[in-house]
Amino acid sequence: MIELTEKDEVKPLCPYCPAAIDELWFQQVRIFFGRRYVYFCSIC
């Protein structure tokens, strides 16, 4: 099992724009085998 650790002091950078990501948007995609999610930068 993979352990999850919350880190509030880390600000990842978007690979498409130079902004630090404070908010991450997502959209649910329904496929034949269940659900998948697409995550993207809220600034781009």
QUIURMO-V299702 format. One record per residue. N is the residue number from 1. SS is DSSP state (a for helix, b for strand, c for the rest). PSI is psi as a letter, one per 30 degrees, with the letter a starting at -180 (* if undefined). Layout:
N:SS:PSI  N:SS:PSI
//
This chain:
1:c:k  2:c:k  3:c:k  4:c:k  5:c:k  6:c:k  7:c:j  8:c:f  9:c:f  10:c:k  11:c:j  12:c:l  13:b:k  14:c:k  15:c:f  16:c:f  17:c:l  18:c:g  19:c:k  20:b:k  21:c:j  22:c:f  23:c:k  24:b:k  25:b:l  26:b:l  27:b:k  28:b:k  29:b:k  30:b:k  31:b:l  32:c:e  33:c:g  34:b:b  35:b:k  36:b:l  37:b:k  38:b:k  39:b:k  40:b:l  41:b:k  42:c:f  43:c:e  44:c:*
//
